[in-house]
Amino acid sequence: MQNRRDFLKKAGMASAAAAGTTALATPYVRAQSPIRWRLQTYAGPALAEHVVKPAIDAFNKAANGEMVIELYHADQLVPTGELFRAMQNGTIDAVQSDDDSMAAPVDVSVFGGYFPFATRYSLDVQALFYKHGLAEIWEEAYGEVEGVTWLSAGSWDPCHFNTKEPIKSLEDLKGKRVFTFPTAGKFLSRFGVVPVTLPWEDVEVAVQTGELDGIAWSGITEDYTVGWADVTPYLLTNNICGAWVGSFFANSDRWNEVPDHLKQLFRLAMDSSHYYRLHWYWAGEADLRVNGGKMELTTIPDAEWATVEAEAENFWDEIAAEGGRKERVVEILRNYRSLMQKAGPPYRYG
């Protein structure tokens, strides 16, 4: 009987000790502060609702309190052109942008955003990065820059002109003041376009006041989403690039602090963002051309537009002549284009 009482006593003490340990451990776990990031996107509020917010909301929910990403819109914390430096010095923790707009100090930045005629369709971007070697080149380039880690690239919409007056020939482009991306603007200036740089949120008003004649920053989906279709009633169906190349980046120290399971979760969130944009833009570009109702479509004849494509060849040659990674990227683009043309429809027509 005594042995039984001793056993029960010991068992009770063990249970109490275990309960005490649990009681002590639980408040400790809950007391841990979540990792907090501030991520700024290139996009304004209406556009961010589609190009990034769903993925960040999903990440925050799945992270279950271990990590929280606060999302900020274009120019909300720092101007877009200063995003790289702000991320590098830790003012912000992560960025969604193209390399070109945020003035990333890497040689491949010229290929971010809209590099003229680099792609025909949105899927070209993922194929180029994750099958044909661009991802390795981007990792190499950003590996030479202190404080910033390149994480993932994806595609957005094609680059069309939306304007106040109809564009039906190359002559109509001359003298037009257009909001666009740095490299795209450099190329378009060869046809008399006057590139203009403004804060994103000022663009619509600039069109209304006459400071801008048009925009070459997106496809028709964004024109309707952000309100530009209300002030630019014409869309040129010719585009200078089939998809915008954007990426996610993070401050290297902050990224290295993130546990592996949350890193993997964020990679899944980035992939979710890339996937969402693929179908959102693809559906929107077609539907709004047919059913949008606000914009009249115009087209520069194929024979005339061919001179723009021919000039892009010269532009590619000039970039490749600078050597190094630029030459390697242009070679990949040319080999990829050749492959697609040999594959024929539906990969390339004509």
N, C-alpha and C positions, 0 to 999 in steps of 0.2 A: 504493500500500500504506500509505504514511504517512497519507494522508487517511482511509483506512478505519480505521486505529488511532485517529486523532484523533476520528473520529465515534463509535466504540465507547466510547472513553474518556469523551467528553462524555455519551453516552447513559447510561453506567453511573453517572456522577456525578449526572445528573438523576434516575435511578431511586433512587439512594441518598438524594438530597435529598428526593424525594417520600416515600420510606419513612420518612425521619427526621421529616418533617412529620407523617405519619400517626401515628408512634410518639409524638410529642409531643402531638398533638391528642387521641388516644384517652384517655390518662389524665386530661387536662383535662376532657373531657366527663363522664367517669365520676366525677370529683371533685365535680361540682356536687351540692349537697344538694337533695333533693326539697322541694317546698313542702309544709308540714305544716299541716293544719287540725285543730281539735277541734270536732266538731259534737255538740251535745246535742239529743236528741229529747224530746218531752213523754212518750213511751211508756216503760213498763217493759220489762224484758228479753224476756219472752215475746211481748209485742205488737210490740216493735221488730223481732223476727225476720221479721215480715211487712210492717210499714208503712214500713220504711226500710232495714233491713240488706241486703236483696238488691240494692238500687240502689247503696248505698255500696260493697258488695263488688265489684260490676260496674265501678263507676267506678275503684276502686283498681287493678283488674286492667287495665283499658283504658288507664289513665294511664301504665302501663309504667315506673313508678319516678319519673316527673316530679313527681307529686303524690300524697300519701297523706292520706286523711281518717280520723281516729280517731273512732269513734262512741261516745258516752256516752248513758246512759239517764236516765230521769226523775229529777231531783234528785241525780244522781250527782256533778256538779261544783258546781252552784248550784241552789237551789230554783226550781221552774218559774216562780213569780211574779217571779223576778229575772232571768229569761233575757234579756229585752230589754236591761236595763242592763249585764249581764255581756258581752253581745255588743257593745254600743255602746262599752264601755271596753276591749274587746280581751281580756277574760279568757277568752272562748271566741270562736271564729271564725265559727261558723254555727249556725243553729237550725232545727229542724223543730217547729212548734207552731202553735196558733191565736193570733190577735192578742189575744183576750180573756183567755186564761189567763196569758199572759206580761206582761199589763199594758202593752201597747204604747201609748205616749203619742200616739196618733193618733186622730182623731175616728171613723175607720171601724172601730176595734177592736171596737166593740159588735156588728159583723156577723160577726166571726170566731167559730169554734166553732159553737154552735147558736143562730142567731137564729130565734125562734119562727115556724114554718110558712113560712120563706123558700124552702124547697125541698121537693119531693115525692120526687124520685128523685136518685140520685147524679150522673147525667149533667147535671142542672140546674146544678151548680156550674161545670163546665167551660163550659157554654153561656153562663152569666151572665158569667163572667170573659172568655172569649175570643171571644164573639160579641156580647154585649150591653153591653160597656163597663166592667165592674167592674175589669178589669186596669188600664186607664188611670187609674181613680180611685185604686186602691191605689198605683200608681207615683207619682201626684201627691202623695198623702198622705205617703208615706215619703220623697219627695223633699224635704219640708220639715223632716225630722228628721235631725240631724247624726249621721253615723257608722253608719247601718244602711241596707242596701239590700234591698228586697223583691224576691224572685226569681221565685216561681211559686206558684200556688194549685192545690189539688186537693181532691177529695172523699173522705170516709171513710164511716162507717156512719150509719144513722138513730139518733135519740135515743129510746130506750125506757126505761121503769122496770123494773128488776129488784129484787124486794123479798122480805123475809122472810115477809110475810103477803100474801094475795091482794088485788089492787086490782080492784074490780068496779064502782065508782062514784066520782064526785068526792068524795063524803063520806069515802071510805076514804083519800084523800090527806091529809086534814087532820091536821096535827100530825106527819106523817112526817118524820123527819130524814134528809135525802137528800144524798149527795155528788153535786155537779153543777158545771157551769160558771157563771161569774159572771152573764152575761146571762140564761142559761136559768134560773138560780136566782131572779133578780129577777122574771122572769115567773111562774115557778111559785109564788112566795110569794103571789101573788094568789088561789091556791086552797088556801091553808093549809099548803103545803109549807114545811119549815124547811131552807133550804140550809145545807150544812156544807162547809167547806173543810178539806182534810187533805192531807198528802203522799200521792202516789199509792200508794206501797208500803204505807201504813198502812190502806188502805180495807178490805181483806178482814178484817183483825183487828178493825177498828172495827165491822164488821157482826156478827162473832162475839161481841164483848163487849157489844153492845147500844148502842154509841155512835151507830150508824147503823141506820136501819130499811130503807134501800135505797139504790139508786144510779140516777141518771139521767144517764149518762155515755157510753152506747154502745148498740149493738144486741146481738143474741144471739151473734154471732160472737165478739166480744170477751169476753162473759161466759164462754164456754167456754174461750177461748184463755188468759185470764189467771187462771182459777180461780174467778171470782165465781159461776159456776153451781153451785158446790159449797156456797155459803153463802146464796144467794138463790134459792129454789126456784120463784119465780113471775116470769113475764114478762108485762107489759102490752103487748098488741099495738098499742094506740094509740100514736102517737109525736108529739112536738111539733116535729119537724123531720126531713126526709127524708135529710139528709146533713150531716155535720160539715164545716166549711170550715177547712182548715189550709193552711199555707204554709211555704216555705223562705225563710230570710233569711240575710244574711251581713254581717259587719263590712265597711263600705264600703272602708276602706283595704286590707284583706286581699283583698277581691274585685277591686279595681283592680290589685293586684299579679299576678293570675293571667293568664297569656298567653291570647290569644283562643281558641286551639284547645282549651285546657283549660276555659275558660268554656263553650264550646259542648258539650264532653263532659259537663260537669256539668249543663247544661240537658237533655241527652238522658237523663242518669241520673234527673233529677227527673221527666221525662215517663215514664220506665220505672216509677218508683215510683207515679205517679198511675195508670198503666194497670194495674199489678199489683193495686192496692187495689180498683179498679173491679170486677174479676172475682172477687177473693178474698172481698170482702164480699157481693157480689150472690149468689154461690153459697152462702156460709155462712149468710146470713140465712134463706134458704129451707130448706136442708138441715137445719139444726139445729132449726128449728121442727118439722119432721116427724120427724127421726130422732135428735135430741139425747138424749132420754130423761131428762134431769135436771131440766128446767124445765116447769112446767105453765103453759099459756097462758091468760090472762084478757083480757077486753075490756070497756071501758066502752061502753054503747050509743051508737049514732051520734047520736041526738037529744040526749043529754046531752053528748057530746063536742063537739057543735056550739057549745056555749057557750064552750068553751075556744078554739075557732077564732075565734069572734066577739070574744073578749077580745084575741086577738092583733091584730085590726084596730085596737083602741084603743091597744095597745102600739106598733104601727107609727106611728100618728098622733102619739103622744107623742114618739117618736124623730125623726120627720120635722120636727116643730115646732121642734126645736133648730136647724134650718136648715143651710146650707152643704152639705158633702158628704153628710151624713146624709140630708138631704131628697132629694138626687140619687139616692142608693142606693135609698131606699124607692120612689122613682118608677120606677126600673128594675125593682125586684122586682115592683111592681104591674103594670107593662106586660108583663113576662115572664109572670106568672101569667095575665093576660088572654089573651095569645097562646096559651098552652098550653091553656087552657080552650076557646078557639075552635077550636083544632086538633083537639080531641076525642081519643078513644082512638087509640093507646095513651098519648098524652101526658098526658091527664087524663081521669078517669072521673067521671061525676056532675056 
